[in-house]
Amino acid sequence: EVSPEQVPQARAGWRGRDLVGLNVAVPHNEAVARLVDERAGGCQVLGSVNTIVNREGVLHGHNTDGEGFLRSLREAGEEVRDRRVTFLGAGGAARSVAYAVASAGAAAVTIVNRTPARAQEVADLVSLHTSVQASVAALDSPEARQAVREAQVIIDCTPCGMFPHVDDAPAIPPEWLHEGQC
């Protein structure tokens, strides 16, 4: 395990001949994005890396969150193209997946979050770097309920269910959901 202060020093070890790659976890994703030699795909836009590939001492940064999410959605028989998508949460995962979803042709993207300013940051990134003009709703607002009700796809990027939040209640009440949503 590496502390945030140790990340720049750890970089030298990543170039080792026997190291093919590594995964990067929170809270290091943004710092590592500044330390790799090359950033693939959305890493330039996202400013976040979660996978490093070492090719002969050249460190290539990747962010696999969005593509991984889209792949698992396709494997479940679902798509986002031309669909209204609502995100719950506005952290790093929401940023990566929202960018990927919008890039994959979603008709609309809404970011619902407890902190509207955080949601606006994600919406701004999506709107600036894709053809989708993303919108924002505060979690406890009528607009949030409407965004969830109108969504064809709902993506929960909150820590609910993840350690140590394993017993947390979902961010939205179940009555906001309806049959046919993914």
SULTA-V629588 format. One record per residue. N is the residue number from 1. RES is the residue in three letters. NEAR is the number of other ideal C-beta (glycine too) atoms within 8 Angstrom. Layout:
[[N;RES;NEAR] [N;RES;NEAR]]
This chain:
[[1;GLU;2] [2;VAL;7] [3;SER;6] [4;PRO;8] [5;GLU;4] [6;GLN;8] [7;VAL;13] [8;PRO;7] [9;GLN;6] [10;ALA;9] [11;ARG;10] [12;ALA;6] [13;GLY;7] [14;TRP;11] [15;ARG;9] [16;GLY;7] [17;ARG;4] [18;ASP;4] [19;LEU;10] [20;VAL;5] [21;GLY;8] [22;LEU;7] [23;ASN;7] [24;VAL;10] [25;ALA;7] [26;VAL;5] [27;PRO;6] [28;HIS;11] [29;ASN;14] [30;GLU;8] [31;ALA;11] [32;VAL;13] [33;ALA;14] [34;ARG;6] [35;LEU;9] [36;VAL;12] [37;ASP;5] [38;GLU;8] [39;ARG;10] [40;ALA;9] [41;GLY;7] [42;GLY;12] [43;CYS;14] [44;GLN;7] [45;VAL;8] [46;LEU;12] [47;GLY;7] [48;SER;12] [49;VAL;14] [50;ASN;11] [51;THR;12] [52;ILE;15] [53;VAL;9] [54;ASN;14] [55;ARG;6] [56;GLU;4] [57;GLY;7] [58;VAL;8] [59;LEU;14] [60;HIS;13] [61;GLY;14] [62;HIS;12] [63;ASN;16] [64;THR;8] [65;ASP;12] [66;GLY;14] [67;GLU;8] [68;GLY;8] [69;PHE;12] [70;LEU;12] [71;ARG;8] [72;SER;8] [73;LEU;12] [74;ARG;9] [75;GLU;6] [76;ALA;7] [77;GLY;4] [78;GLU;8] [79;GLU;7] [80;VAL;12] [81;ARG;7] [82;ASP;5] [83;ARG;10] [84;ARG;11] [85;VAL;16] [86;THR;15] [87;PHE;16] [88;LEU;14] [89;GLY;13] [90;ALA;13] [91;GLY;8] [92;GLY;9] [93;ALA;9] [94;ALA;16] [95;ARG;14] [96;SER;14] [97;VAL;14] [98;ALA;17] [99;TYR;16] [100;ALA;14] [101;VAL;16] [102;ALA;13] [103;SER;10] [104;ALA;10] [105;GLY;7] [106;ALA;15] [107;ALA;7] [108;ALA;9] [109;VAL;15] [110;THR;14] [111;ILE;18] [112;VAL;17] [113;ASN;15] [114;ARG;5] [115;THR;7] [116;PRO;9] [117;ALA;6] [118;ARG;10] [119;ALA;15] [120;GLN;10] [121;GLU;10] [122;VAL;16] [123;ALA;13] [124;ASP;9] [125;LEU;13] [126;VAL;15] [127;SER;10] [128;LEU;6] [129;HIS;8] [130;THR;9] [131;SER;3] [132;VAL;11] [133;GLN;4] [134;ALA;15] [135;SER;10] [136;VAL;12] [137;ALA;14] [138;ALA;12] [139;LEU;11] [140;ASP;5] [141;SER;8] [142;PRO;5] [143;GLU;8] [144;ALA;13] [145;ARG;10] [146;GLN;9] [147;ALA;13] [148;VAL;13] [149;ARG;8] [150;GLU;7] [151;ALA;12] [152;GLN;8] [153;VAL;15] [154;ILE;12] [155;ILE;13] [156;ASP;9] [157;CYS;11] [158;THR;8] [159;PRO;7] [160;CYS;10] [161;GLY;6] [162;MET;7] [163;PHE;4] [164;PRO;4] [165;HIS;9] [166;VAL;7] [167;ASP;3] [168;ASP;8] [169;ALA;4] [170;PRO;9] [171;ALA;10] [172;ILE;12] [173;PRO;5] [174;PRO;6] [175;GLU;4] [176;TRP;8] [177;LEU;8] [178;HIS;5] [179;GLU;3] [180;GLY;4] [181;GLN;9] [182;CYS;7]]
